[in-house]
Amino acid sequence: MSLLPFFQWCESAEFIVAMRRSLWLFPVIESLHLIGLALIGGALLVVDLRLLGVGLRRQPVAILARDAEPWLIGSLLVMLPTGFLLFMSSAVKCYYLPVFWVKMAALLLALVFTFSIRRRAAMAVAAGVNPVWPKAVGAVSILLWSTVAIAGRFVGFP
């Protein structure tokens, strides 16, 4: 079963057509998406770098992760709807772009990884786990989220 009809429907939705015709609506939505990107990057990197043993060494990882989580969730609440609107504005193009599918797969993996393995690793550091484990988790998290961001860049400007 092909997803192409859904992608075609997305692109032809009345609001999306109006958004594409608007001089300011698309840039505003894209700007909000990029602000969300900056927020999520900060919320993720501060914890991932700490898991790698870089920076904020006096701050326990669990407390840092707890303090960064509202920023992470808030940025997702901005990025996911704005990203969906941006996708809808050129859905058919996205359907045919392999990098779009890479981004979606990486996003799904990154979300699952962040809210399961990464969260547990951040809480376990204080429990004295093997120091290699948090470093591996931090590196994988950075790799997954970087893939999402880089692929997103190529979706927007192939």
MODELLER restraints for C-alpha pairs under 7 A, 6 or more apart:
rsr = mdl.restraints
at = mdl.atoms
rsr.add(forms.Gaussian(group=physical.xy_distance, feature=features.Distance(at['CA:4:A'], at['CA:95:A']), mean=6.88, stdev=0.5))
rsr.add(forms.Gaussian(group=physical.xy_distance, feature=features.Distance(at['CA:7:A'], at['CA:91:A']), mean=5.16, stdev=0.5))
rsr.add(forms.Gaussian(group=physical.xy_distance, feature=features.Distance(at['CA:7:A'], at['CA:92:A']), mean=5.54, stdev=0.5))
rsr.add(forms.Gaussian(group=physical.xy_distance, feature=features.Distance(at['CA:7:A'], at['CA:95:A']), mean=6.92, stdev=0.5))
rsr.add(forms.Gaussian(group=physical.xy_distance, feature=features.Distance(at['CA:8:A'], at['CA:91:A']), mean=6.73, stdev=0.5))
rsr.add(forms.Gaussian(group=physical.xy_distance, feature=features.Distance(at['CA:8:A'], at['CA:92:A']), mean=5.88, stdev=0.5))
rsr.add(forms.Gaussian(group=physical.xy_distance, feature=features.Distance(at['CA:10:A'], at['CA:88:A']), mean=5.08, stdev=0.5))
rsr.add(forms.Gaussian(group=physical.xy_distance, feature=features.Distance(at['CA:10:A'], at['CA:91:A']), mean=6.39, stdev=0.5))
rsr.add(forms.Gaussian(group=physical.xy_distance, feature=features.Distance(at['CA:11:A'], at['CA:88:A']), mean=5.07, stdev=0.5))
rsr.add(forms.Gaussian(group=physical.xy_distance, feature=features.Distance(at['CA:11:A'], at['CA:89:A']), mean=5.44, stdev=0.5))
rsr.add(forms.Gaussian(group=physical.xy_distance, feature=features.Distance(at['CA:11:A'], at['CA:90:A']), mean=6.01, stdev=0.5))
rsr.add(forms.Gaussian(group=physical.xy_distance, feature=features.Distance(at['CA:11:A'], at['CA:91:A']), mean=5.42, stdev=0.5))
rsr.add(forms.Gaussian(group=physical.xy_distance, feature=features.Distance(at['CA:11:A'], at['CA:92:A']), mean=6.86, stdev=0.5))
rsr.add(forms.Gaussian(group=physical.xy_distance, feature=features.Distance(at['CA:16:A'], at['CA:88:A']), mean=6.67, stdev=0.5))
rsr.add(forms.Gaussian(group=physical.xy_distance, feature=features.Distance(at['CA:16:A'], at['CA:89:A']), mean=5.72, stdev=0.5))
rsr.add(forms.Gaussian(group=physical.xy_distance, feature=features.Distance(at['CA:19:A'], at['CA:25:A']), mean=5.62, stdev=0.5))
rsr.add(forms.Gaussian(group=physical.xy_distance, feature=features.Distance(at['CA:19:A'], at['CA:26:A']), mean=5.81, stdev=0.5))
rsr.add(forms.Gaussian(group=physical.xy_distance, feature=features.Distance(at['CA:20:A'], at['CA:26:A']), mean=6.43, stdev=0.5))
rsr.add(forms.Gaussian(group=physical.xy_distance, feature=features.Distance(at['CA:20:A'], at['CA:89:A']), mean=6.64, stdev=0.5))
rsr.add(forms.Gaussian(group=physical.xy_distance, feature=features.Distance(at['CA:29:A'], at['CA:82:A']), mean=5.94, stdev=0.5))
rsr.add(forms.Gaussian(group=physical.xy_distance, feature=features.Distance(at['CA:33:A'], at['CA:78:A']), mean=6.62, stdev=0.5))
rsr.add(forms.Gaussian(group=physical.xy_distance, feature=features.Distance(at['CA:33:A'], at['CA:79:A']), mean=5.12, stdev=0.5))
rsr.add(forms.Gaussian(group=physical.xy_distance, feature=features.Distance(at['CA:33:A'], at['CA:82:A']), mean=5.59, stdev=0.5))
rsr.add(forms.Gaussian(group=physical.xy_distance, feature=features.Distance(at['CA:33:A'], at['CA:83:A']), mean=6.44, stdev=0.5))
rsr.add(forms.Gaussian(group=physical.xy_distance, feature=features.Distance(at['CA:36:A'], at['CA:75:A']), mean=4.78, stdev=0.5))
rsr.add(forms.Gaussian(group=physical.xy_distance, feature=features.Distance(at['CA:36:A'], at['CA:78:A']), mean=5.72, stdev=0.5))
rsr.add(forms.Gaussian(group=physical.xy_distance, feature=features.Distance(at['CA:36:A'], at['CA:79:A']), mean=5.33, stdev=0.5))
rsr.add(forms.Gaussian(group=physical.xy_distance, feature=features.Distance(at['CA:37:A'], at['CA:79:A']), mean=6.94, stdev=0.5))
rsr.add(forms.Gaussian(group=physical.xy_distance, feature=features.Distance(at['CA:39:A'], at['CA:71:A']), mean=6.76, stdev=0.5))
rsr.add(forms.Gaussian(group=physical.xy_distance, feature=features.Distance(at['CA:39:A'], at['CA:75:A']), mean=5.76, stdev=0.5))
rsr.add(forms.Gaussian(group=physical.xy_distance, feature=features.Distance(at['CA:40:A'], at['CA:71:A']), mean=6.95, stdev=0.5))
rsr.add(forms.Gaussian(group=physical.xy_distance, feature=features.Distance(at['CA:40:A'], at['CA:72:A']), mean=5.32, stdev=0.5))
rsr.add(forms.Gaussian(group=physical.xy_distance, feature=features.Distance(at['CA:40:A'], at['CA:75:A']), mean=5.37, stdev=0.5))
rsr.add(forms.Gaussian(group=physical.xy_distance, feature=features.Distance(at['CA:43:A'], at['CA:68:A']), mean=5.26, stdev=0.5))
rsr.add(forms.Gaussian(group=physical.xy_distance, feature=features.Distance(at['CA:43:A'], at['CA:71:A']), mean=5.95, stdev=0.5))
rsr.add(forms.Gaussian(group=physical.xy_distance, feature=features.Distance(at['CA:43:A'], at['CA:72:A']), mean=5.39, stdev=0.5))
rsr.add(forms.Gaussian(group=physical.xy_distance, feature=features.Distance(at['CA:44:A'], at['CA:72:A']), mean=6.97, stdev=0.5))
rsr.add(forms.Gaussian(group=physical.xy_distance, feature=features.Distance(at['CA:47:A'], at['CA:61:A']), mean=6.87, stdev=0.5))
rsr.add(forms.Gaussian(group=physical.xy_distance, feature=features.Distance(at['CA:47:A'], at['CA:64:A']), mean=6.44, stdev=0.5))
rsr.add(forms.Gaussian(group=physical.xy_distance, feature=features.Distance(at['CA:47:A'], at['CA:65:A']), mean=5.77, stdev=0.5))
rsr.add(forms.Gaussian(group=physical.xy_distance, feature=features.Distance(at['CA:48:A'], at['CA:138:A']), mean=4.38, stdev=0.5))
rsr.add(forms.Gaussian(group=physical.xy_distance, feature=features.Distance(at['CA:48:A'], at['CA:141:A']), mean=6.87, stdev=0.5))
rsr.add(forms.Gaussian(group=physical.xy_distance, feature=features.Distance(at['CA:48:A'], at['CA:142:A']), mean=6.80, stdev=0.5))
rsr.add(forms.Gaussian(group=physical.xy_distance, feature=features.Distance(at['CA:49:A'], at['CA:55:A']), mean=6.72, stdev=0.5))
rsr.add(forms.Gaussian(group=physical.xy_distance, feature=features.Distance(at['CA:49:A'], at['CA:138:A']), mean=6.61, stdev=0.5))
rsr.add(forms.Gaussian(group=physical.xy_distance, feature=features.Distance(at['CA:50:A'], at['CA:56:A']), mean=6.45, stdev=0.5))
rsr.add(forms.Gaussian(group=physical.xy_distance, feature=features.Distance(at['CA:50:A'], at['CA:57:A']), mean=6.90, stdev=0.5))
rsr.add(forms.Gaussian(group=physical.xy_distance, feature=features.Distance(at['CA:50:A'], at['CA:61:A']), mean=6.52, stdev=0.5))
rsr.add(forms.Gaussian(group=physical.xy_distance, feature=features.Distance(at['CA:51:A'], at['CA:61:A']), mean=6.88, stdev=0.5))
rsr.add(forms.Gaussian(group=physical.xy_distance, feature=features.Distance(at['CA:51:A'], at['CA:134:A']), mean=5.20, stdev=0.5))
rsr.add(forms.Gaussian(group=physical.xy_distance, feature=features.Distance(at['CA:51:A'], at['CA:135:A']), mean=5.38, stdev=0.5))
rsr.add(forms.Gaussian(group=physical.xy_distance, feature=features.Distance(at['CA:51:A'], at['CA:138:A']), mean=5.30, stdev=0.5))
rsr.add(forms.Gaussian(group=physical.xy_distance, feature=features.Distance(at['CA:52:A'], at['CA:134:A']), mean=6.67, stdev=0.5))
rsr.add(forms.Gaussian(group=physical.xy_distance, feature=features.Distance(at['CA:52:A'], at['CA:135:A']), mean=4.35, stdev=0.5))
rsr.add(forms.Gaussian(group=physical.xy_distance, feature=features.Distance(at['CA:52:A'], at['CA:138:A']), mean=5.73, stdev=0.5))
rsr.add(forms.Gaussian(group=physical.xy_distance, feature=features.Distance(at['CA:61:A'], at['CA:122:A']), mean=5.64, stdev=0.5))
rsr.add(forms.Gaussian(group=physical.xy_distance, feature=features.Distance(at['CA:61:A'], at['CA:125:A']), mean=6.79, stdev=0.5))
rsr.add(forms.Gaussian(group=physical.xy_distance, feature=features.Distance(at['CA:62:A'], at['CA:122:A']), mean=5.19, stdev=0.5))
rsr.add(forms.Gaussian(group=physical.xy_distance, feature=features.Distance(at['CA:62:A'], at['CA:123:A']), mean=4.83, stdev=0.5))
rsr.add(forms.Gaussian(group=physical.xy_distance, feature=features.Distance(at['CA:65:A'], at['CA:122:A']), mean=6.56, stdev=0.5))
rsr.add(forms.Gaussian(group=physical.xy_distance, feature=features.Distance(at['CA:94:A'], at['CA:100:A']), mean=5.73, stdev=0.5))
rsr.add(forms.Gaussian(group=physical.xy_distance, feature=features.Distance(at['CA:99:A'], at['CA:151:A']), mean=5.74, stdev=0.5))
rsr.add(forms.Gaussian(group=physical.xy_distance, feature=features.Distance(at['CA:99:A'], at['CA:154:A']), mean=6.90, stdev=0.5))
rsr.add(forms.Gaussian(group=physical.xy_distance, feature=features.Distance(at['CA:99:A'], at['CA:155:A']), mean=6.36, stdev=0.5))
rsr.add(forms.Gaussian(group=physical.xy_distance, feature=features.Distance(at['CA:100:A'], at['CA:151:A']), mean=6.82, stdev=0.5))
rsr.add(forms.Gaussian(group=physical.xy_distance, feature=features.Distance(at['CA:100:A'], at['CA:155:A']), mean=5.79, stdev=0.5))
rsr.add(forms.Gaussian(group=physical.xy_distance, feature=features.Distance(at['CA:102:A'], at['CA:151:A']), mean=6.86, stdev=0.5))
rsr.add(forms.Gaussian(group=physical.xy_distance, feature=features.Distance(at['CA:103:A'], at['CA:147:A']), mean=6.86, stdev=0.5))
rsr.add(forms.Gaussian(group=physical.xy_distance, feature=features.Distance(at['CA:103:A'], at['CA:148:A']), mean=4.96, stdev=0.5))
rsr.add(forms.Gaussian(group=physical.xy_distance, feature=features.Distance(at['CA:103:A'], at['CA:151:A']), mean=5.25, stdev=0.5))
rsr.add(forms.Gaussian(group=physical.xy_distance, feature=features.Distance(at['CA:103:A'], at['CA:152:A']), mean=6.28, stdev=0.5))
rsr.add(forms.Gaussian(group=physical.xy_distance, feature=features.Distance(at['CA:106:A'], at['CA:144:A']), mean=5.99, stdev=0.5))
rsr.add(forms.Gaussian(group=physical.xy_distance, feature=features.Distance(at['CA:106:A'], at['CA:147:A']), mean=6.44, stdev=0.5))
rsr.add(forms.Gaussian(group=physical.xy_distance, feature=features.Distance(at['CA:106:A'], at['CA:148:A']), mean=5.63, stdev=0.5))
rsr.add(forms.Gaussian(group=physical.xy_distance, feature=features.Distance(at['CA:107:A'], at['CA:148:A']), mean=5.71, stdev=0.5))
rsr.add(forms.Gaussian(group=physical.xy_distance, feature=features.Distance(at['CA:110:A'], at['CA:141:A']), mean=6.84, stdev=0.5))
rsr.add(forms.Gaussian(group=physical.xy_distance, feature=features.Distance(at['CA:110:A'], at['CA:144:A']), mean=5.45, stdev=0.5))
rsr.add(forms.Gaussian(group=physical.xy_distance, feature=features.Distance(at['CA:110:A'], at['CA:145:A']), mean=6.11, stdev=0.5))
rsr.add(forms.Gaussian(group=physical.xy_distance, feature=features.Distance(at['CA:114:A'], at['CA:141:A']), mean=7.00, stdev=0.5))
rsr.add(forms.Gaussian(group=physical.xy_distance, feature=features.Distance(at['CA:118:A'], at['CA:137:A']), mean=6.09, stdev=0.5))
rsr.add(forms.Gaussian(group=physical.xy_distance, feature=features.Distance(at['CA:121:A'], at['CA:134:A']), mean=5.78, stdev=0.5))
rsr.add(forms.Gaussian(group=physical.xy_distance, feature=features.Distance(at['CA:125:A'], at['CA:134:A']), mean=6.89, stdev=0.5))
